[in-house]
């Protein structure tokens, strides 16, 4: 398979499957394993997919904003430079997560609007 063909057929879930195969030598707890149907329908990002499918965007945004406020307070109240650095990294990660989820909710909304719009028939074809 050429590089171009590999890139055209690439899915993010392929990386997840490769990791699972590589670590299959280790024993895993059966209670942490997701069921086969959930894995088959997922691209490897179950938590994010669940947020997008089941949660209301405003609720998720509020929870993340509260977390961001707490991290900002922790950064201001940190005693050492190491604690401040850790709090800052966590705050930046939450900000990026907020941006990502905003983008994904916009994409989802656009896809839903596209799916709802009726397809216009071309005149003369049947």
C-alpha positions as CSV (number, residue, x, y, z in Angstrom):
1,X,0.0,0.0,0.0
2,X,1.4,3.4,-1.0
3,X,1.7,6.3,1.5
4,X,-1.2,8.1,-0.3
5,X,-3.5,5.1,0.0
6,X,-2.5,4.7,3.7
7,X,-3.4,8.4,4.3
8,X,-6.7,8.1,2.5
9,X,-7.8,5.2,4.6
10,X,-6.4,6.4,7.9
11,X,-8.8,6.7,10.9
12,X,-8.0,7.9,14.4
13,X,-9.4,4.6,15.7
14,X,-6.6,2.7,13.9
15,X,-4.1,4.2,16.4
16,X,-6.3,3.0,19.3
17,X,-6.5,-0.5,17.9
18,X,-2.8,-0.6,17.4
19,X,-2.1,0.4,21.0
20,X,-4.6,-2.3,22.3
21,X,-2.9,-5.0,20.2
22,X,0.6,-3.9,21.4
23,X,-0.4,-4.0,25.0
24,X,-2.5,-7.2,24.8
25,X,0.3,-9.1,26.6
26,X,-0.6,-7.4,29.9
27,X,-3.5,-8.7,32.0
28,X,-6.4,-6.3,32.1
29,X,-9.3,-6.1,34.5
30,X,-12.5,-7.3,32.8
31,X,-14.6,-4.6,34.6
32,X,-12.7,-1.8,32.8
33,X,-13.3,-3.3,29.3
34,X,-16.0,-1.6,27.2
35,X,-18.4,-3.8,25.5
36,X,-17.8,-4.9,21.9
37,X,-20.7,-2.8,20.5
38,X,-19.4,0.4,22.1
39,X,-15.9,-0.1,20.7
40,X,-17.2,-1.0,17.2
41,X,-19.2,2.3,16.9
42,X,-16.5,4.5,18.4
43,X,-13.4,6.1,16.9
44,X,-11.5,5.7,20.2
45,X,-12.7,8.8,21.9
46,X,-15.6,7.4,24.0
47,X,-15.6,10.2,26.6
48,X,-15.7,13.0,24.1
49,X,-18.3,11.2,21.9
50,X,-20.5,10.7,25.0
51,X,-20.2,14.4,25.8
52,X,-21.2,15.4,22.3
53,X,-24.1,12.9,22.1
54,X,-25.6,13.1,25.6
55,X,-24.7,16.4,27.2
56,X,-26.1,19.9,26.5
57,X,-23.3,22.2,25.3
58,X,-24.2,24.9,27.9
59,X,-23.9,22.5,30.8
60,X,-20.5,21.2,29.6
61,X,-19.3,24.7,29.1
62,X,-20.4,25.7,32.6
63,X,-18.6,22.7,34.1
64,X,-15.4,23.5,32.2
65,X,-15.7,27.2,33.1
66,X,-16.0,26.3,36.8
67,X,-12.9,24.0,36.4
68,X,-11.0,26.8,34.7
69,X,-11.9,29.3,37.5
70,X,-10.6,26.8,40.1
71,X,-7.4,26.2,38.2
72,X,-6.9,30.0,37.9
73,X,-7.3,30.3,41.7
74,X,-4.9,27.4,42.3
75,X,-2.4,29.1,40.0
76,X,-2.7,32.4,42.0
77,X,-2.5,30.7,45.4
78,X,0.3,28.3,44.5
79,X,3.3,28.4,46.8
80,X,6.1,27.2,44.6
81,X,7.0,27.8,40.9
82,X,6.5,24.1,40.3
83,X,2.9,24.3,41.5
84,X,2.2,27.4,39.5
85,X,3.6,25.8,36.4
86,X,1.5,22.7,36.9
87,X,-1.6,24.8,37.4
88,X,-0.9,26.8,34.3
89,X,-0.4,23.7,32.2
90,X,-3.7,22.3,33.4
91,X,-5.4,25.7,32.8
92,X,-4.1,25.8,29.2
93,X,-5.2,22.2,28.7
94,X,-8.8,23.0,29.8
95,X,-8.8,26.1,27.6
96,X,-7.9,23.9,24.6
97,X,-10.5,21.4,25.6
98,X,-13.1,24.1,25.7
99,X,-12.1,25.3,22.2
100,X,-12.1,21.7,20.9
101,X,-15.6,21.0,22.2
102,X,-16.9,24.3,20.9
103,X,-15.6,23.4,17.5
104,X,-17.1,19.9,17.7
105,X,-20.5,21.1,18.7
106,X,-20.4,23.6,15.8
107,X,-19.5,20.7,13.4
108,X,-22.3,18.5,14.9
109,X,-24.8,21.4,14.5
110,X,-23.8,21.9,10.9
111,X,-24.1,18.2,10.1
112,X,-27.5,18.1,11.7
113,X,-28.7,21.1,9.7
114,X,-27.4,19.6,6.5
115,X,-29.1,16.3,7.2
116,X,-32.4,18.0,7.9
117,X,-32.5,20.1,4.8
118,X,-34.5,18.4,2.0
119,X,-32.5,17.5,-1.1
120,X,-33.6,19.5,-4.1
121,X,-34.6,17.4,-7.1
122,X,-33.1,18.4,-10.4
123,X,-35.6,19.1,-13.0
124,X,-35.8,16.7,-15.9
125,X,-34.3,13.7,-14.1
126,X,-36.3,10.9,-12.5
